[in-house]
Amino acid sequence: MTPAPKASRFAGGSVLAETAARADALGGYLSYRAGRPKGPGWYPLSALVVPEVPSAWREALTARWPNRRVAASFLAGWLTAAATDVWVLPALAMSRLPLVEPAEASIHRHQEGWFDAVAVTGGRLAVLPDDPAAGLPGTVVLPDRSALVDALADALLSLAPVLQSVR
């Protein structure tokens, strides 16, 4: 029997959607999705550079933990983990890197104040040459793992303004 062409594996959706589904299947507290999220509680990462948003979240947490430093540390930890997992989770678990800007990545804030989901839009994905998706529409083939790590570092640097807003 002849194996199916590699493109058929992704026939039901984009390579980014397949990557998001694989990341989500890893489990954990964070749901990983592809596509523009709908509903309350979703925030594009780029919107978090406005200091009023994290400040309001910090104030809400201060109602639970009266010490402002404790509330701020919870917020900083939760926000950093969710925001970086947009790129870190698929890069380290699958050697795939969503090529999205902070405006194309969103996080979902749980009613208790922590973040329970991320979503990415845009559809482009960096992969390594041996990835079954290499060469498919929406992929950029990087030469090796070192280049993937460099691209991951660049993606994480794009979060600097977001993380500064939590200070």
Secondary structure, 3 states (H helix, E strand, C coil): CCCCCHHHHHCCCCHHHHHHHHHHHCCCCCEEEECCCCCCCEEEHHHHHCCHHHHHHHHHHHHHCCCHHHHHHHHHHHHHHHHHHHHHHHHHHHCCEECCCHHHEEEEECCCCCEEEEEECCCCEEECCCCCCCCCCCEEECCCHHHHHHHHHHHHHCCHHHHHCCC
